[in-house]
Amino acid sequence: MRNGRLWPVHLVLAVGAAAMVMPFFWQVLTSLKTFTEATRTPPVWIPSFEWSNFAKVLDETPFLQQFGNTVVMTAGRTLAQLLFCSLAAYAFARLRFPGRDVLFIALLSVLMVPGQLFLIPQYQIVQSLGWLNTLPGLIAPGMFSAFGTFMMRQFFMTLPAEVEEAARLDGANPLRIFWSVMLPLARPGLMALGVLTVLWSWNDLMWPLIVNTDPESMPLSAGLSALQGEHMTDYPVLMAGSLMASAPVVVLFLVMQRQLIEGIAFTGSK
């Protein structure tokens, strides 16, 4: 009886899953079509398996260089956020100092401001530092986030205070408690923040387009825009490049989805 009552829920979930998977499935099909098949009406469901589209991506763009730029940018942003956001989050969650709550509310207010408002001042700072068309210019604005701090603070608040008090009785200072006691316990939250930061950094488009004009210095998100022509776009080649660019993060999500769900669940448990 119970399984019989659940079939409508399973049906709705199956329809939703199919709706979300369908664009990715169509991307794979289009990447294996010819240009004529990709623009034909009605749509062609069985492609001619043009594997040369993937080779054209490598010929028309510095794909490997841009892939390396993307990896370095994503790794730099992710490591920096894990360090800085966890430090700030621990201070807001566990330490007591004047103005703590006011500062935290001010930090949360940043989440209500559209990110586009920060583009001009960030560009001016990067330009004054001479970081245009460089990897530091790509990495620096993404090294800290209000969302990451809020997420880690909520996680630290779920950890038992007894562990922290025992370390304090043993003579550990706040930094030692954070690094040796609290940070290892916050591993699920760090994993969730890491995966979310990787996905955000890998797909970041607006900032790389503004700060970089040299194709050799662009990440994949901005570099693949060169495949989109002004008057005509070779959609199979564009979809092949997009598939090559998205494959690493899809694999990462499939591998890390359990840790991601666990970390988000723990974060919202208090």
N, C-alpha and C positions, 0 to 999 in steps of 0.2 A: 504493500500500500504506500509505503513511504517513497519508494522509487517511482511509483506511478504519479505521485504528487509533484515530483521534481522534474518531470519531463518538460513542462513549459519553461522552467528556468534554464534547463539544458538547451532547449531550442533557441531561446533568446540569446544565450551566450554563444551558441554555434553561429547564429546569424551575425552577431557582432564581431566574432573572430574572423568570419569570412570577409566581412566588409573591411576590416583592417588589413587582412593579408592580401586582398585583391590588388591594391596598387603595387605592392612589391612583386606579386606574381606577374602583373602586366608589364612591369619594368623588365623583368627577366625575359619575357617573351619578346618585347620590343628590341632588346639588345641583340637578339638573334635574328632579326628580320633585315630585309633589304629596305632601302628608303621607300621604294614603291609599295612594299607590303605594309610599312608603317603608316603610310598616308592613304591607304586604300579604304574605301567605304563600299560595303560593310567591312568591319574589322576582320583581319586574318588571325585566326586562332592557332594555326599550326605554322610556325616560322620555317624558313628555309635553312636555319642554323648557319648564319653568316658569322663564323668565329673571327673573321678578319676585322670586324668592328672593334674588337678589343685591341688588335694591333694598331688600328688607326688612332686610337686614343694615345698610345705611346708615341706615335709619329707626329701628331698634331699638337701635343702639349708636353712640357717637361714633367711628365707624371711622376717619375721616380724622385726627382728633386722636390716636387711639391708634396709628395707622400712623406719624405723625410722631414720637411718643414712642419707638416701637420703633426707628426709623431713628437717632434721636439716641443712644439707649442703646447700640445695636449699634455705631455708629461710635465713640462714646467708649470703650467697652470694647476694641474691636479696636485702635484707634490706641494706647491706653495699653499694651495687652499687647505689641504689636509693639515699642514703645520699651523698656519696663521688662524684659520677658522677654529681649530680645536683649542688653541691657546686663548683666543678671545672668548670662546664659548665656556671654557672652564672658569675663566675669571668671572663671567656673568652668572654662572650657575653655582659656584662654590665659594668664591671669595666675597668678603664684605668690605666695601669701601664707599666713601661719600659719593653720592651722585650715580651709583651703579644703575638703579632703575631708570633714571632719567636718560642716561647714556644708552641703555638698551632700547628704550622707546624711540630715541632719536635714530638708532641703528635700524629699527624696524620700519621707521618712516621712509627709509631709502627704498624699501620694497614697493612703496606706493608711487614712486617717481618713475616715469618711463625712461628706460635706458638710453633712448635717443637724445635726451637732454644732456647727457654726459659726453656725447661724442666730440663736440667742439672743444671743451676744456681739456679733455683727454688728448685730443689731437695736438693742441697747442703745447701741452707738456711734453709729449713724445717728440714733437718737432724741435722744441728748445733743447732737448737732450741729444738731438742728432740721431734718433732711432728710427727714422722713416726707412722703409724697405729693409728692416732688420728683424731678426727673431726676438730680441728683447722688446721691440716695439709691439710685437704681437702678443707676447707673454704678459707684460707688466700689468695691463688693465684687468686681466683675469686672475690675478694672484690672490684676490680676496673677494668675498661676497657676503652680503648681509644674510642671504638665504642659508648659506653654509654655516654661518655662525649661529643663526637661530636653530637650525636643525641639530647641530651638535650640542647646543645648550640644552635643548629638550632631552637629548639622550643622556647627558651628564646628570640631569636632574632625576633620572630614573635609577641611577646607581646607588647602592646602599651607602649611607654616611658612615656606618661602622668601620668599613674598610679604610676610609680616609682618616678617621679618628685614630685607628690603631697605628697607622703610619706616622701620624703626628706625634703620638705618644712615644714612638721609637726615635724621635728627633729629626724626622724628615722635614725639610722646608717645603713650601708650596710648589716650587718648580720640580723638586724631586718627587713629590706626591703625584703631580700631574704626569711626569714622564714615566715613572716606574710602576705606579699603581693604577691611576685612573685611565691613562691612555690605552694600556693593554685591554682593560675591561670594555673600552669603547670601540673595540675592533669592528663589531657589526655596523655601528654608525659610521665609522670611517670608510668601510667598504661601500656602504650605500652612497655616501657623499662622493667618494672616488668615482663610482660608476656614473653618477649623475653629472659630475664635472667633466668626465671624459666625453660623454654624449654631447654636452653643451659645447665644449671646446671644439670637438671634431666637426660639429655642424655650424659653428660660428661663421657667418657670412658678412655681416655689415661692417664690423671693425676691420677685418683683413682687406676688404675692398677700399676702405678709406685710407688706411695707413700704408698700403703697399700698391705700387704701380708697376713694379718689375715682376714679370711672370716667374722668374727664378726664385723670388722671395715669397711668393704667395703660397698659402696652404691649398689643399685640394678644393675646399668649399668655394674659394674665390677663383682658383685656376681653371676649374671646369666651366666657368662662365664663358671662357674663350671659345668653347665648342658651340655656343649659341650665336648664330650669325645675325646680322642686322636685317637681311632680307630673306634668308633661308637657313633653316637649322636641320642638320642631319640627325634626326631623332634617334635612330639606332645607335650611332656613335655616342651621342649624348647619354643615352640610357646605359650603354656599356661602361662609360666613364663613371657615371653615378653608381652603378653596381659595384665596380671595382673600389670606389671610394667608401661605400657604405658597408662592404663585406666585413672589414675588421671590427667595426663597432657592433654589428649584428652578432658576430661570433662571441665578442666580449659579453654582450648582454645574455646570450644563451648560456654561457659558462657561469656568469656571476648573478643570474637572476634570483637564485635562492638567497644569497647574501644581501642582495638589494632589497628584496621583500622583507627579510628578517630585520634589517636595519631600519627600514621605514616603520615597520610594525612596532619595534621597540621605541622609536622616537615618539610615536603618538600614543604610547601607553600611559603617559602621565598627564 
